[in-house]
C-alpha cells in the first residue's frame, strides 16, 4: 500500500470515528440499487415517524458518469423528495475524480433545486476539495443537527470506467477507484464487526 493510500485510509478511519462520536449514520449503496434503497429506508410522509432527517448524499463521480446513472440518480432523488418532509434536509457532495459540494444543505422537498444541481456536476461544484470523502464527514459534522437523524449515504458508481492517456495511468486510476470503493464499504464492515 503506497503512502498516499495509507494516508487516505487513516484519514477515512479518523473521519469515521468522528462521525460516530456525533452519531452520524453511514451507509453505502450502489447507484443501481439506489431506488430500492430509498423505498426500503424512507417511508411515505404519512408514516408516524416525525424525527427530521439530515442527509448527506456522497456520490462517486468521475467525468464519465453515464446518462443512465444520471437518470437513476434523478428518479431516486424524486422518490426520496416525495417521501421526505419540509423538516428534512439534504446535501449532495461528490468524491472520486471530482470532489466538492454539488448542493448545500436545503429543504428535501425542493425537488427542482435538487434536480437542477445534478444536471451538471461540474457546473454545480463551486469549490473543489482534495479528498471528497474526508470533506463529506467534515461537512456532515459542521451541519450536524442534534434534533435530526444525521446520515451520510455513499452512492457508489458500480461501473466507473476511467479514461486514461496510457495504460500505466489507466491501471493507477482503476486501483484508486477500487480503493475508494473498498473504503466506502468500510462503515458497513465496521458495523458488522461492532455488532
Secondary structure, DSSP 8 states (H G I E B T S, - for coil): --HHHHHHHHHHHHHHHHHHHTTEEEEEEEGGGHHHHHHHHS--TTSS---EEEEEEEEE--TT--HHHHHHHHHHHHHHHHHS-TT-EEEEEEESSS-EEEEEEEETT-HHHHHHHHH-HHHH--SB-S-HHHHHHHHHHHT--TTEEEEEEEEE-TT-----SSHHHHHHHHHHHHHHHHHHTHHHHHHHHH-
